[in-house]
């Protein structure tokens, strides 16, 4: 059996939820296969109780949803 290691990295705007296509804020790495699933905050919460026991990694960046981006004034 071959397992692919997935390097932890910050999620960005190119990462999309596997359920709905919105920006992903949660990465789940499955222990059995090493496969990666990406979810928006809403879908991560809806599958968490099922997937958390199967995950080797649960990378949650939903706290970024409340961050304020500085606006430059010229």
C-alpha positions, 0 to 999 in steps of 0.5 A: 500500500502506498500512502501519499504525504500531504504537506500542511499549508495554509489554504488559499482562494484556489482551494474549493469545497468538495461539496459546494465549490465555495472557498475551503477553510477546512482540510481533512486528511483521511487516516486510511488512504491519506486522501485529502478532502476540502470543505467550507465552514458550513460543510465541515461542521455538517460532516465533522462528527462522521469524518473526525474519527477517520481523520489523521489531520483536521486543519481548520482555518475557519477563524480567518472568516472573521479577520478584517482585511486592512484597507489602504487609503491613498 
